[in-house]
């Protein structure tokens, strides 16, 4: 049930009406839980059992950890924590990476002449599994660390894990942010409606008006990169640079807006990342819920920057490699994570080494060169992220940098590739949104509604497209 579908609009209206006409908090929660299960089951009802298993397993771990802490048996609490984390990772690895490991193992065995056969099992990827398993891990860790110190009811955990606006593509919501909001009946006022309306309308504008308009050109270029000239390849990469931002930011804004309609506040997931002037700044602005999760639940537990520079650099590499793999089972995502990890290490060396020439030189750069250098690197890294195979990535860069020409002439829609990014980065970043609770100017809503109406008209031209992050 995609957000950008008529069936979802009808679903949302029914759930909204039932929710706010309900006189009791427990009934409101029950309505949202049932709605979330229906929403998830709409994709594939067979995976409802998996979602329920994740909910029940983390509920059991939560209870056992709290009891162990109360009995001052912290070692037992740690065992329950690691068992829960291992269980969630086992679910994630099996469904998301089994096919990847199997294909690579068969390929290696084939090269060695030991076996040559087709994969014996194909595992379907449940939508949203990367997000709701991370929610489960978050709750278990926060319980162990004492951040969630009170017993949370099964219904509240079920709603936290399955809340439909953020279930299939985030943002990744901290238990400490969402669960306290479940303790009292939600309310909604005119400001909430304005904020929700702007977020939803802006999200649809980004998705339908920008991302889906750019998508056909990007698909054409990345489908057969060997068939296009260097200029067309550059335009295709520029198109995906814009498309993935507007697509995922659009989803996040819609999720934040819908959550606000039900009285729940989620934190922003993007903060104008294409205005960043360093790679570390980019990761503070891009997919904030994931980057902060990797920092707090992986990088810092690995040691962070507490054990010397060399350990810090290794921790950065490991974190970004796993962050790349989190996005998908492909060597392209491994490459993408390795590139970002290596660049972050280099940046850290430049800034942390005491008064090196490189640090002095880089610090003397004006704003514009820093921005160009940062965004050029991000731009280049999106190529392996989007390419279908590792070979396509190599072909793409070979033709891009060798200046190869092609007999095929492809019209390049420069306006739709460049204008949205310019508007967002140069104009939007100056109207900075610091969080979902900020008061948006009412006069901004009407123009956005008109633009959204025009964007919806483009559906007839581009067709309805799934959100990119549904595959993760």
C-alpha positions as a LaTeX table, in Angstrom:
\begin{tabular}{lrrr}
\hline
Residue & $x$ (\AA) & $y$ (\AA) & $z$ (\AA) \\
\hline
Unk1 & 0.00 & 0.00 & 0.00 \\
Unk2 & 2.30 & 2.81 & $-1.17$ \\
Unk3 & 1.81 & 6.32 & 0.18 \\
Unk4 & 1.38 & 7.60 & $-3.38$ \\
Unk5 & $-1.66$ & 5.46 & $-4.15$ \\
Unk6 & $-5.42$ & 6.07 & $-4.06$ \\
Unk7 & $-5.99$ & 3.03 & $-1.84$ \\
Unk8 & $-3.68$ & 4.45 & 0.81 \\
Unk9 & $-5.54$ & 7.77 & 0.79 \\
Unk10 & $-8.81$ & 5.96 & 1.49 \\
Unk11 & $-7.09$ & 3.83 & 4.16 \\
Unk12 & $-5.67$ & 6.94 & 5.85 \\
Unk13 & $-9.04$ & 8.72 & 5.94 \\
Unk14 & $-10.75$ & 5.71 & 7.53 \\
Unk15 & $-8.02$ & 5.19 & 10.15 \\
Unk16 & $-7.87$ & 8.93 & 10.93 \\
Unk17 & $-11.63$ & 9.11 & 11.50 \\
Unk18 & $-11.78$ & 5.94 & 13.60 \\
Unk19 & $-8.78$ & 7.05 & 15.67 \\
Unk20 & $-10.00$ & 10.51 & 16.61 \\
Unk21 & $-13.62$ & 9.44 & 17.20 \\
Unk22 & $-12.39$ & 6.80 & 19.63 \\
Unk23 & $-12.98$ & 7.94 & 23.23 \\
Unk24 & $-10.28$ & 5.77 & 24.90 \\
Unk25 & $-6.51$ & 5.67 & 24.63 \\
Unk26 & $-6.41$ & 1.86 & 24.59 \\
Unk27 & $-8.87$ & 1.78 & 21.72 \\
Unk28 & $-6.84$ & 4.37 & 19.82 \\
Unk29 & $-3.72$ & 2.25 & 20.19 \\
Unk30 & $-5.63$ & $-0.85$ & 19.13 \\
Unk31 & $-6.90$ & 0.92 & 16.01 \\
Unk32 & $-3.35$ & 1.94 & 15.05 \\
Unk33 & $-1.98$ & $-1.58$ & 15.68 \\
Unk34 & $-4.67$ & $-3.21$ & 13.56 \\
Unk35 & $-4.23$ & $-0.56$ & 10.86 \\
Unk36 & $-0.46$ & $-1.14$ & 10.87 \\
Unk37 & $-0.88$ & $-4.89$ & 10.49 \\
Unk38 & $-3.34$ & $-4.37$ & 7.63 \\
Unk39 & $-0.94$ & $-1.89$ & 6.04 \\
Unk40 & 1.96 & $-4.33$ & 6.26 \\
Unk41 & $-0.10$ & $-7.34$ & 5.25 \\
Unk42 & $-1.19$ & $-5.47$ & 2.14 \\
Unk43 & 2.33 & $-5.94$ & 0.76 \\
Unk44 & 2.50 & $-9.64$ & 1.52 \\
Unk45 & 0.39 & $-11.19$ & 4.29 \\
Unk46 & 2.83 & $-14.09$ & 4.60 \\
Unk47 & 5.34 & $-11.85$ & 6.37 \\
Unk48 & 2.93 & $-10.73$ & 9.08 \\
Unk49 & 4.09 & $-13.70$ & 11.12 \\
Unk50 & 7.68 & $-12.46$ & 10.90 \\
Unk51 & 6.72 & $-8.98$ & 12.08 \\
Unk52 & 4.75 & $-10.44$ & 15.00 \\
Unk53 & 7.69 & $-12.72$ & 15.87 \\
Unk54 & 10.02 & $-9.70$ & 16.06 \\
Unk55 & 7.53 & $-7.89$ & 18.31 \\
Unk56 & 7.10 & $-10.85$ & 20.68 \\
Unk57 & 10.83 & $-11.61$ & 20.85 \\
Unk58 & 11.83 & $-8.07$ & 21.78 \\
Unk59 & 8.95 & $-7.88$ & 24.29 \\
Unk60 & 10.27 & $-11.02$ & 25.99 \\
Unk61 & 13.82 & $-9.65$ & 26.00 \\
Unk62 & 12.60 & $-6.32$ & 27.39 \\
Unk63 & 10.82 & $-8.03$ & 30.28 \\
Unk64 & 13.71 & $-10.39$ & 31.06 \\
Unk65 & 16.28 & $-7.58$ & 31.03 \\
Unk66 & 14.16 & $-5.47$ & 33.40 \\
Unk67 & 13.69 & $-8.40$ & 35.79 \\
Unk68 & 17.43 & $-9.17$ & 35.72 \\
Unk69 & 18.29 & $-5.56$ & 36.51 \\
Unk70 & 15.78 & $-5.53$ & 39.36 \\
Unk71 & 17.44 & $-8.65$ & 40.79 \\
Unk72 & 20.88 & $-7.06$ & 40.27 \\
Unk73 & 21.88 & $-9.82$ & 37.86 \\
Unk74 & 23.41 & $-7.62$ & 35.21 \\
Unk75 & 25.35 & $-10.49$ & 33.65 \\
Unk76 & 22.07 & $-12.27$ & 32.97 \\
Unk77 & 20.60 & $-9.07$ & 31.51 \\
Unk78 & 23.58 & $-8.88$ & 29.17 \\
Unk79 & 22.97 & $-12.46$ & 28.02 \\
Unk80 & 19.33 & $-11.64$ & 27.26 \\
Unk81 & 20.42 & $-8.51$ & 25.39 \\
Unk82 & 22.88 & $-10.34$ & 23.17 \\
Unk83 & 20.42 & $-13.14$ & 22.57 \\
Unk84 & 17.82 & $-10.62$ & 21.41 \\
Unk85 & 20.31 & $-8.76$ & 19.21 \\
Unk86 & 21.55 & $-12.04$ & 17.75 \\
Unk87 & 18.00 & $-13.16$ & 17.04 \\
Unk88 & 17.10 & $-9.92$ & 15.24 \\
Unk89 & 20.33 & $-10.00$ & 13.23 \\
Unk90 & 19.73 & $-13.64$ & 12.35 \\
Unk91 & 16.31 & $-12.72$ & 10.95 \\
Unk92 & 17.80 & $-9.80$ & 9.04 \\
Unk93 & 20.78 & $-11.74$ & 7.66 \\
Unk94 & 18.71 & $-14.71$ & 6.55 \\
Unk95 & 16.04 & $-12.78$ & 4.68 \\
Unk96 & 18.26 & $-10.02$ & 3.33 \\
Unk97 & 21.62 & $-11.67$ & 2.66 \\
Unk98 & 21.00 & $-15.38$ & 2.13 \\
Unk99 & 20.69 & $-15.01$ & $-1.66$ \\
Unk100 & 23.82 & $-12.83$ & $-1.77$ \\
Unk101 & 25.96 & $-15.29$ & 0.20 \\
Unk102 & 24.60 & $-18.25$ & $-1.76$ \\
Unk103 & 25.31 & $-16.67$ & $-5.15$ \\
Unk104 & 28.86 & $-15.70$ & $-4.18$ \\
Unk105 & 29.59 & $-19.10$ & $-2.68$ \\
Unk106 & 28.39 & $-20.88$ & $-5.84$ \\
Unk107 & 30.44 & $-18.49$ & $-7.96$ \\
Unk108 & 33.63 & $-19.24$ & $-5.99$ \\
Unk109 & 32.97 & $-22.98$ & $-6.06$ \\
Unk110 & 32.34 & $-22.75$ & $-9.80$ \\
Unk111 & 35.68 & $-21.02$ & $-10.36$ \\
Unk112 & 37.37 & $-23.78$ & $-8.40$ \\
Unk113 & 35.60 & $-26.39$ & $-10.50$ \\
Unk114 & 34.03 & $-27.96$ & $-7.43$ \\
Unk115 & 30.39 & $-27.38$ & $-8.22$ \\
Unk116 & 28.26 & $-25.77$ & $-10.87$ \\
Unk117 & 24.61 & $-25.47$ & $-10.09$ \\
Unk118 & 21.76 & $-23.04$ & $-9.79$ \\
Unk119 & 20.81 & $-21.61$ & $-6.37$ \\
Unk120 & 18.81 & $-24.22$ & $-4.48$ \\
Unk121 & 16.73 & $-21.67$ & $-2.53$ \\
Unk122 & 15.48 & $-18.17$ & $-3.23$ \\
Unk123 & 14.47 & $-16.12$ & $-0.19$ \\
Unk124 & 11.99 & $-13.29$ & $-0.62$ \\
Unk125 & 12.90 & $-9.97$ & 1.00 \\
Unk126 & 10.19 & $-8.74$ & 3.41 \\
Unk127 & 9.53 & $-5.05$ & 2.93 \\
Unk128 & 10.80 & $-2.87$ & 5.78 \\
Unk129 & 12.77 & $-5.62$ & 7.52 \\
Unk130 & 15.87 & $-3.42$ & 7.86 \\
Unk131 & 13.85 & $-0.83$ & 9.72 \\
Unk132 & 11.74 & $-2.84$ & 12.13 \\
Unk133 & 14.61 & $-5.11$ & 13.18 \\
Unk134 & 16.61 & $-1.98$ & 14.02 \\
Unk135 & 13.66 & $-0.72$ & 16.08 \\
Unk136 & 13.69 & $-3.99$ & 18.00 \\
Unk137 & 17.44 & $-3.76$ & 18.65 \\
Unk138 & 17.02 & $-0.15$ & 19.76 \\
Unk139 & 14.43 & $-1.08$ & 22.37 \\
Unk140 & 16.52 & $-3.96$ & 23.72 \\
Unk141 & 19.68 & $-1.85$ & 24.01 \\
Unk142 & 17.87 & 1.12 & 25.54 \\
Unk143 & 16.26 & $-1.20$ & 28.10 \\
Unk144 & 19.64 & $-2.68$ & 29.04 \\
Unk145 & 21.21 & 0.77 & 29.34 \\
Unk146 & 18.39 & 2.00 & 31.57 \\
Unk147 & 17.05 & 4.55 & 29.10 \\
Unk148 & 13.79 & 2.59 & 29.08 \\
Unk149 & 13.54 & 1.71 & 32.76 \\
Unk150 & 9.81 & 1.09 & 33.08 \\
Unk151 & 7.96 & $-1.98$ & 31.90 \\
Unk152 & 6.45 & $-1.31$ & 28.48 \\
Unk153 & 3.20 & $-3.06$ & 27.64 \\
Unk154 & 3.07 & $-5.51$ & 24.75 \\
Unk155 & 0.57 & $-3.29$ & 22.92 \\
Unk156 & 2.93 & $-0.30$ & 23.18 \\
Unk157 & 5.87 & $-2.31$ & 21.89 \\
Unk158 & 3.72 & $-3.62$ & 19.05 \\
Unk159 & 2.74 & $-0.07$ & 18.10 \\
Unk160 & 6.33 & 1.17 & 18.39 \\
Unk161 & 7.64 & $-1.56$ & 16.07 \\
Unk162 & 4.75 & $-1.59$ & 13.58 \\
Unk163 & 3.54 & 2.05 & 13.46 \\
Unk164 & 2.57 & 2.20 & 9.80 \\
Unk165 & 3.83 & 5.69 & 8.76 \\
Unk166 & 7.45 & 4.68 & 9.43 \\
Unk167 & 7.19 & 0.88 & 9.21 \\
Unk168 & 8.56 & 0.15 & 5.74 \\
Unk169 & 11.10 & 2.95 & 5.15 \\
Unk170 & 11.66 & 4.83 & 8.37 \\
Unk171 & 12.65 & 7.16 & 9.82 \\
Unk172 & 14.23 & 4.88 & 12.42 \\
Unk173 & 12.57 & 6.07 & 15.63 \\
Unk174 & 14.25 & 5.77 & 19.02 \\
Unk175 & 12.29 & 3.98 & 21.73 \\
Unk176 & 13.07 & 6.89 & 24.05 \\
Unk177 & 11.36 & 9.26 & 21.62 \\
Unk178 & 8.26 & 7.25 & 20.69 \\
Unk179 & 7.31 & 5.16 & 23.73 \\
Unk180 & 6.89 & 8.12 & 26.15 \\
Unk181 & 4.32 & 9.51 & 23.72 \\
Unk182 & 2.22 & 6.37 & 24.23 \\
Unk183 & 1.63 & 7.09 & 27.91 \\
Unk184 & $-1.13$ & 9.65 & 27.40 \\
Unk185 & $-3.91$ & 10.34 & 24.94 \\
Unk186 & $-2.69$ & 12.32 & 21.96 \\
Unk187 & $-4.13$ & 15.72 & 21.08 \\
Unk188 & $-4.02$ & 17.73 & 17.90 \\
Unk189 & $-4.43$ & 21.46 & 17.31 \\
Unk190 & $-4.41$ & 23.84 & 14.37 \\
Unk191 & $-0.62$ & 24.16 & 14.43 \\
Unk192 & $-0.24$ & 20.37 & 14.27 \\
Unk193 & $-2.54$ & 20.28 & 11.25 \\
Unk194 & $-0.55$ & 23.01 & 9.51 \\
Unk195 & 2.75 & 21.26 & 10.20 \\
Unk196 & 1.36 & 17.89 & 9.11 \\
Unk197 & $-0.16$ & 19.39 & 5.97 \\
Unk198 & 3.05 & 21.11 & 4.93 \\
Unk199 & 5.15 & 18.00 & 5.55 \\
Unk200 & 2.78 & 15.75 & 3.58 \\
Unk201 & 2.33 & 18.18 & 0.69 \\
Unk202 & 6.05 & 18.88 & 0.47 \\
Unk203 & 6.74 & 15.16 & 0.57 \\
Unk204 & 4.36 & 14.49 & $-2.31$ \\
Unk205 & 5.85 & 17.37 & $-4.26$ \\
Unk206 & 9.34 & 15.93 & $-3.77$ \\
Unk207 & 8.24 & 12.42 & $-4.70$ \\
Unk208 & 5.75 & 12.91 & $-7.51$ \\
Unk209 & 6.81 & 16.27 & $-8.85$ \\
Unk210 & 10.58 & 15.89 & $-8.70$ \\
Unk211 & 11.74 & 12.30 & $-8.13$ \\
Unk212 & 9.24 & 10.56 & $-10.41$ \\
Unk213 & 9.80 & 13.13 & $-13.14$ \\
Unk214 & 13.55 & 12.56 & $-13.08$ \\
Unk215 & 13.30 & 8.75 & $-12.78$ \\
Unk216 & 12.62 & 7.76 & $-16.45$ \\
Unk217 & 15.78 & 9.48 & $-17.67$ \\
Unk218 & 17.87 & 8.00 & $-14.85$ \\
Unk219 & 16.50 & 4.50 & $-15.48$ \\
Unk220 & 17.38 & 4.75 & $-19.17$ \\
Unk221 & 20.97 & 5.79 & $-18.49$ \\
Unk222 & 21.73 & 3.23 & $-15.78$ \\
Unk223 & 20.06 & 0.37 & $-17.63$ \\
Unk224 & 22.71 & 0.34 & $-20.38$ \\
Unk225 & 25.59 & 2.67 & $-19.38$ \\
Unk226 & 27.78 & 1.36 & $-22.23$ \\
Unk227 & 25.35 & 2.82 & $-24.76$ \\
Unk228 & 25.66 & 6.46 & $-23.76$ \\
Unk229 & 28.15 & 9.27 & $-24.07$ \\
Unk230 & 30.11 & 10.72 & $-21.18$ \\
Unk231 & 27.83 & 13.76 & $-21.10$ \\
Unk232 & 24.71 & 11.59 & $-20.91$ \\
Unk233 & 26.28 & 9.49 & $-18.14$ \\
Unk234 & 27.11 & 12.64 & $-16.19$ \\
Unk235 & 23.53 & 13.83 & $-16.61$ \\
Unk236 & 22.23 & 10.42 & $-15.49$ \\
Unk237 & 24.39 & 10.50 & $-12.36$ \\
Unk238 & 23.25 & 14.06 & $-11.67$ \\
Unk239 & 19.68 & 12.88 & $-12.08$ \\
Unk240 & 20.08 & 10.12 & $-9.50$ \\
Unk241 & 21.87 & 12.56 & $-7.17$ \\
Unk242 & 18.62 & 14.53 & $-7.21$ \\
Unk243 & 16.19 & 11.60 & $-7.48$ \\
Unk244 & 17.28 & 9.67 & $-4.41$ \\
Unk245 & 17.23 & 12.79 & $-2.24$ \\
Unk246 & 13.77 & 13.87 & $-3.29$ \\
Unk247 & 12.42 & 10.33 & $-3.20$ \\
Unk248 & 13.61 & 9.42 & 0.28 \\
Unk249 & 13.18 & 12.88 & 1.78 \\
Unk250 & 9.70 & 12.90 & 0.29 \\
Unk251 & 8.85 & 9.62 & 2.01 \\
Unk252 & 10.29 & 10.83 & 5.31 \\
Unk253 & 8.29 & 14.07 & 5.19 \\
Unk254 & 5.07 & 12.18 & 4.42 \\
Unk255 & 5.77 & 9.76 & 7.29 \\
Unk256 & 6.45 & 12.66 & 9.68 \\
Unk257 & 3.31 & 14.47 & 8.52 \\
Unk258 & 1.04 & 11.42 & 8.83 \\
Unk259 & 2.44 & 10.67 & 12.29 \\
Unk260 & 1.65 & 14.26 & 13.29 \\
Unk261 & $-1.95$ & 13.74 & 12.14 \\
Unk262 & $-2.25$ & 11.08 & 14.84 \\
Unk263 & $-0.52$ & 13.24 & 17.45 \\
Unk264 & 2.89 & 11.56 & 17.33 \\
Unk265 & 6.06 & 13.51 & 16.65 \\
Unk266 & 8.97 & 12.04 & 14.75 \\
Unk267 & 12.31 & 13.76 & 14.33 \\
Unk268 & 13.43 & 15.12 & 10.98 \\
Unk269 & 15.36 & 12.72 & 8.77 \\
Unk270 & 17.01 & 15.21 & 6.41 \\
Unk271 & 18.53 & 18.62 & 6.96 \\
Unk272 & 19.48 & 19.87 & 3.47 \\
Unk273 & 22.42 & 17.46 & 3.00 \\
Unk274 & 23.36 & 18.90 & $-0.39$ \\
Unk275 & 24.30 & 22.13 & 1.37 \\
Unk276 & 26.95 & 20.28 & 3.44 \\
Unk277 & 30.55 & 21.46 & 3.13 \\
Unk278 & 32.24 & 18.38 & 4.60 \\
Unk279 & 31.48 & 14.67 & 4.51 \\
Unk280 & 30.94 & 14.45 & 8.26 \\
Unk281 & 28.51 & 17.35 & 7.95 \\
Unk282 & 26.77 & 15.51 & 5.12 \\
Unk283 & 26.21 & 12.49 & 7.37 \\
Unk284 & 24.80 & 14.74 & 10.09 \\
Unk285 & 22.24 & 15.89 & 7.53 \\
Unk286 & 21.51 & 12.77 & 5.39 \\
Unk287 & 19.20 & 10.00 & 6.67 \\
Unk288 & 19.76 & 11.37 & 10.15 \\
Unk289 & 17.92 & 8.55 & 11.89 \\
Unk290 & 20.23 & 5.92 & 10.35 \\
Unk291 & 23.50 & 7.84 & 10.65 \\
Unk292 & 22.81 & 8.68 & 14.30 \\
Unk293 & 21.74 & 5.06 & 14.93 \\
Unk294 & 24.99 & 3.74 & 13.46 \\
Unk295 & 26.91 & 6.22 & 15.57 \\
Unk296 & 25.16 & 5.43 & 18.86 \\
Unk297 & 24.55 & 1.68 & 18.48 \\
Unk298 & 27.59 & 0.62 & 16.45 \\
Unk299 & 30.41 & 3.19 & 16.23 \\
Unk300 & 30.44 & 4.15 & 19.92 \\
Unk301 & 30.07 & 0.54 & 21.21 \\
Unk302 & 33.00 & $-0.41$ & 18.96 \\
Unk303 & 35.06 & 2.15 & 20.86 \\
Unk304 & 34.32 & 5.31 & 18.93 \\
Unk305 & 37.23 & 7.70 & 19.30 \\
Unk306 & 38.19 & 6.58 & 22.80 \\
Unk307 & 41.12 & 4.29 & 22.00 \\
Unk308 & 43.45 & 6.27 & 19.82 \\
Unk309 & 43.44 & 7.43 & 16.22 \\
Unk310 & 44.08 & 4.08 & 14.54 \\
Unk311 & 41.20 & 2.40 & 16.39 \\
Unk312 & 38.98 & 5.36 & 15.58 \\
Unk313 & 39.71 & 5.04 & 11.86 \\
Unk314 & 39.01 & 1.30 & 11.90 \\
Unk315 & 35.73 & 1.95 & 13.70 \\
Unk316 & 34.76 & 4.44 & 11.01 \\
Unk317 & 35.54 & 1.96 & 8.23 \\
Unk318 & 33.63 & $-0.88$ & 9.92 \\
Unk319 & 30.64 & 1.35 & 10.62 \\
Unk320 & 30.37 & 2.61 & 7.06 \\
Unk321 & 30.94 & $-0.84$ & 5.54 \\
Unk322 & 28.10 & $-2.23$ & 7.62 \\
Unk323 & 26.07 & 0.86 & 6.81 \\
Unk324 & 26.60 & 0.11 & 3.13 \\
Unk325 & 25.59 & $-3.52$ & 3.56 \\
Unk326 & 22.52 & $-2.43$ & 5.52 \\
Unk327 & 21.26 & $-0.85$ & 2.30 \\
Unk328 & 21.43 & $-4.07$ & 0.36 \\
Unk329 & 23.17 & $-7.35$ & $-0.39$ \\
Unk330 & 25.47 & $-6.25$ & $-3.20$ \\
Unk331 & 29.15 & $-5.53$ & $-3.75$ \\
Unk332 & 28.09 & $-2.12$ & $-4.98$ \\
Unk333 & 26.82 & $-1.25$ & $-1.52$ \\
Unk334 & 30.03 & $-2.58$ & 0.00 \\
Unk335 & 31.99 & $-0.31$ & $-2.34$ \\
Unk336 & 29.73 & 2.64 & $-1.48$ \\
Unk337 & 30.26 & 2.09 & 2.24 \\
Unk338 & 34.01 & 1.60 & 1.82 \\
Unk339 & 34.35 & 4.82 & $-0.17$ \\
Unk340 & 32.47 & 6.85 & 2.43 \\
Unk341 & 34.36 & 5.21 & 5.29 \\
Unk342 & 37.74 & 5.89 & 3.66 \\
Unk343 & 36.84 & 9.49 & 2.90 \\
Unk344 & 35.65 & 10.06 & 6.47 \\
Unk345 & 38.97 & 8.66 & 7.73 \\
Unk346 & 40.90 & 10.98 & 5.43 \\
Unk347 & 38.81 & 13.92 & 6.55 \\
Unk348 & 39.39 & 13.00 & 10.18 \\
Unk349 & 43.15 & 12.81 & 9.58 \\
Unk350 & 43.15 & 16.24 & 7.95 \\
Unk351 & 41.22 & 17.88 & 10.77 \\
Unk352 & 42.70 & 16.06 & 13.77 \\
Unk353 & 46.38 & 15.96 & 12.94 \\
Unk354 & 48.01 & 18.93 & 14.69 \\
Unk355 & 48.68 & 21.76 & 12.25 \\
Unk356 & 49.64 & 19.72 & 9.24 \\
Unk357 & 50.04 & 21.48 & 5.94 \\
Unk358 & 47.00 & 19.68 & 4.55 \\
Unk359 & 44.90 & 20.88 & 7.46 \\
Unk360 & 46.06 & 24.46 & 7.06 \\
Unk361 & 45.51 & 24.28 & 3.31 \\
Unk362 & 42.02 & 22.79 & 3.61 \\
Unk363 & 41.03 & 25.20 & 6.37 \\
Unk364 & 41.99 & 28.10 & 4.13 \\
Unk365 & 39.54 & 26.98 & 1.46 \\
Unk366 & 36.58 & 29.26 & 0.98 \\
Unk367 & 33.05 & 27.96 & 1.42 \\
Unk368 & 32.43 & 27.26 & $-2.24$ \\
Unk369 & 35.42 & 24.93 & $-2.89$ \\
Unk370 & 34.61 & 22.94 & 0.24 \\
Unk371 & 31.03 & 22.54 & $-0.91$ \\
Unk372 & 32.11 & 21.51 & $-4.42$ \\
Unk373 & 34.63 & 18.96 & $-3.11$ \\
Unk374 & 32.12 & 17.41 & $-0.70$ \\
Unk375 & 29.24 & 17.24 & $-3.15$ \\
Unk376 & 31.45 & 15.95 & $-5.98$ \\
Unk377 & 32.44 & 13.01 & $-3.80$ \\
Unk378 & 28.83 & 12.31 & $-2.76$ \\
Unk379 & 27.80 & 12.61 & $-6.42$ \\
Unk380 & 30.39 & 10.06 & $-7.54$ \\
Unk381 & 29.49 & 7.60 & $-4.77$ \\
Unk382 & 25.86 & 7.54 & $-5.85$ \\
Unk383 & 26.91 & 5.76 & $-9.06$ \\
Unk384 & 27.70 & 2.37 & $-7.45$ \\
Unk385 & 24.70 & 2.85 & $-5.18$ \\
Unk386 & 22.41 & 3.04 & $-8.23$ \\
Unk387 & 24.17 & 0.76 & $-10.74$ \\
Unk388 & 22.61 & $-2.68$ & $-11.23$ \\
Unk389 & 25.88 & $-4.62$ & $-10.97$ \\
Unk390 & 29.52 & $-4.10$ & $-10.08$ \\
Unk391 & 30.42 & $-4.46$ & $-13.78$ \\
Unk392 & 27.96 & $-1.68$ & $-14.61$ \\
Unk393 & 29.68 & 0.55 & $-12.09$ \\
Unk394 & 33.07 & $-0.05$ & $-13.71$ \\
Unk395 & 31.63 & 0.52 & $-17.20$ \\
Unk396 & 29.93 & 3.71 & $-16.06$ \\
Unk397 & 33.12 & 5.27 & $-14.72$ \\
Unk398 & 35.24 & 4.05 & $-17.64$ \\
Unk399 & 33.01 & 5.74 & $-20.18$ \\
Unk400 & 32.48 & 8.78 & $-17.98$ \\
Unk401 & 36.17 & 9.55 & $-17.53$ \\
Unk402 & 37.49 & 8.38 & $-20.91$ \\
Unk403 & 35.16 & 10.73 & $-22.72$ \\
Unk404 & 33.74 & 7.90 & $-24.84$ \\
Unk405 & 31.10 & 8.92 & $-27.34$ \\
Unk406 & 28.05 & 7.05 & $-28.51$ \\
Unk407 & 26.08 & 7.03 & $-31.72$ \\
Unk408 & 22.89 & 7.09 & $-29.67$ \\
Unk409 & 21.65 & 10.62 & $-29.06$ \\
Unk410 & 19.63 & 11.06 & $-25.87$ \\
Unk411 & 17.89 & 14.37 & $-25.10$ \\
Unk412 & 19.06 & 15.55 & $-21.69$ \\
Unk413 & 16.35 & 17.28 & $-19.61$ \\
Unk414 & 18.72 & 19.64 & $-17.84$ \\
Unk415 & 15.94 & 21.74 & $-16.33$ \\
Unk416 & 14.31 & 18.92 & $-14.36$ \\
Unk417 & 17.74 & 17.59 & $-13.33$ \\
Unk418 & 19.15 & 20.85 & $-12.03$ \\
Unk419 & 16.26 & 23.14 & $-11.04$ \\
Unk420 & 14.86 & 21.06 & $-8.13$ \\
Unk421 & 18.28 & 20.74 & $-6.48$ \\
Unk422 & 19.00 & 24.45 & $-6.90$ \\
Unk423 & 15.63 & 25.34 & $-5.38$ \\
Unk424 & 16.14 & 23.00 & $-2.44$ \\
Unk425 & 19.79 & 23.71 & $-1.71$ \\
Unk426 & 19.92 & 27.45 & $-2.38$ \\
Unk427 & 16.41 & 28.44 & $-1.35$ \\
Unk428 & 15.10 & 25.68 & 0.89 \\
Unk429 & 18.20 & 25.54 & 3.09 \\
Unk430 & 17.65 & 29.18 & 3.97 \\
Unk431 & 14.16 & 28.32 & 5.24 \\
Unk432 & 15.77 & 25.76 & 7.52 \\
Unk433 & 13.44 & 23.36 & 9.34 \\
Unk434 & 14.86 & 22.45 & 12.74 \\
Unk435 & 12.27 & 19.84 & 13.65 \\
Unk436 & 8.67 & 18.70 & 13.29 \\
Unk437 & 7.61 & 21.00 & 16.12 \\
Unk438 & 8.69 & 24.19 & 14.36 \\
Unk439 & 5.93 & 26.64 & 13.41 \\
Unk440 & 5.64 & 26.78 & 9.65 \\
Unk441 & 4.27 & 29.92 & 8.09 \\
Unk442 & 0.67 & 29.42 & 7.07 \\
Unk443 & 1.14 & 31.34 & 3.84 \\
Unk444 & 3.59 & 28.66 & 2.66 \\
Unk445 & 0.89 & 25.98 & 2.63 \\
Unk446 & $-1.24$ & 27.32 & $-0.22$ \\
Unk447 & 1.62 & 27.57 & $-2.77$ \\
Unk448 & 2.72 & 24.06 & $-1.82$ \\
Unk449 & $-0.82$ & 22.79 & $-2.34$ \\
Unk450 & $-0.90$ & 24.31 & $-5.80$ \\
Unk451 & 2.49 & 22.85 & $-6.66$ \\
Unk452 & 1.39 & 19.47 & $-5.35$ \\
Unk453 & $-1.67$ & 19.61 & $-7.58$ \\
Unk454 & 0.55 & 20.21 & $-10.58$ \\
Unk455 & 2.81 & 17.38 & $-9.46$ \\
Unk456 & $-0.09$ & 14.94 & $-9.25$ \\
Unk457 & $-0.90$ & 15.75 & $-12.88$ \\
Unk458 & 2.54 & 14.43 & $-13.78$ \\
Unk459 & 1.53 & 10.93 & $-12.66$ \\
Unk460 & $-0.18$ & 10.44 & $-16.01$ \\
Unk461 & 3.17 & 11.10 & $-17.65$ \\
Unk462 & 5.57 & 9.28 & $-15.34$ \\
Unk463 & 3.36 & 6.62 & $-13.78$ \\
Unk464 & 3.21 & 5.72 & $-10.11$ \\
Unk465 & 6.60 & 4.58 & $-8.83$ \\
Unk466 & 7.54 & 2.82 & $-5.63$ \\
Unk467 & 9.74 & 4.66 & $-3.17$ \\
Unk468 & 13.41 & 3.76 & $-3.64$ \\
Unk469 & 13.98 & 2.83 & 0.00 \\
Unk470 & 11.24 & 0.19 & $-0.04$ \\
Unk471 & 13.89 & $-2.21$ & $-1.38$ \\
Unk472 & 16.01 & $-1.76$ & 1.74 \\
\hline
\end{tabular}
